[in-house]
Amino acid sequence: MGQPSNFIQESYDLNDAPAKKLVAEYLERIGYENIQTEETFDHDIIAEREGVKFYFEVEMKSRYRFRQRETFPFDTVHFLGRKERLHRKQPFYYVIVGPLEEWAVICHSGDIYKDEQRKYVQVQTVSRYGWDNMFEVHRNKCLFVDLNSNQI
């Protein structure tokens, strides 16, 4: 069992491609172009809209079911602290995909990575156990989107 902040290859292999595919298809439907999803060990997706580059980090939370803000099972959303390095490199949109309903929670890294939102959370899953550095944002500050729609 790995430490909570450790990278788990099996989880990556299972979730990375499907999550990026859902998000990339959604971005294309809402008007983004030149969508890049190749693995670079930096941001998961880079896309352009009206000549401006946008960066996205994608995570899949297969344990949680939600269709909108009201059905998200918690008042707050936890974002991985280890992604803070990417925010320092280039601010991005953090997208958490709920694969069962194909909805996502989206929050800009500038609204996430603030010292007052840093929390140490106990993680207990099949592959991870212990305390992890997270950033906690109230769900009302996040955007909830249907990844099968063409609406923001």
Secondary structure as the mmCIF struct_conf table of DSSP 4:
data_model
#
loop_
_struct_conf.conf_type_id
_struct_conf.id
_struct_conf.beg_label_comp_id
_struct_conf.beg_label_asym_id
_struct_conf.beg_label_seq_id
_struct_conf.end_label_comp_id
_struct_conf.end_label_asym_id
_struct_conf.end_label_seq_id
STRN STRN1 GLY A 2 GLY A 2
TURN_TY1_P TURN_TY1_P1 PRO A 4 SER A 5
BEND BEND1 ASN A 6 ASN A 6
HELX_RH_AL_P HELX_RH_AL_P1 GLN A 9 ARG A 29
TURN_TY1_P TURN_TY1_P2 ILE A 30 GLY A 31
STRN STRN2 GLU A 33 GLN A 36
BEND BEND2 PHE A 41 ASP A 42
BEND BEND3 ASP A 44 ASP A 44
STRN STRN3 ILE A 45 ARG A 49
TURN_TY1_P TURN_TY1_P3 GLU A 50 GLY A 51
STRN STRN4 VAL A 52 MET A 60
TURN_TY1_P TURN_TY1_P4 SER A 62 ARG A 63
BEND BEND4 ARG A 67 GLN A 68
HELX_RH_3T_P HELX_RH_3T_P1 ARG A 69 THR A 71
BEND BEND5 PHE A 72 ASP A 75
STRN STRN5 THR A 76 LEU A 80
HELX_RH_3T_P HELX_RH_3T_P2 GLY A 81 LYS A 83
HELX_RH_AL_P HELX_RH_AL_P2 GLU A 84 LYS A 89
BEND BEND6 GLN A 90 GLN A 90
STRN STRN6 TYR A 93 GLY A 98
TURN_TY1_P TURN_TY1_P5 PRO A 99 GLU A 102
STRN STRN7 TRP A 103 HIS A 108
HELX_RH_AL_P HELX_RH_AL_P3 SER A 109 ILE A 112
HELX_RH_3T_P HELX_RH_3T_P3 ASP A 115 GLN A 117
STRN STRN8 ARG A 118 GLN A 124
BEND BEND7 VAL A 126 SER A 127
STRN STRN9 ARG A 128 ARG A 128
STRN STRN10 TYR A 129 HIS A 138
HELX_RH_3T_P HELX_RH_3T_P4 ARG A 139 LYS A 141
BEND BEND8 CYS A 142 CYS A 142
STRN STRN11 LEU A 143 ASP A 146
TURN_TY1_P TURN_TY1_P6 LEU A 147 ASN A 148
BEND BEND9 SER A 149 ASN A 150
#
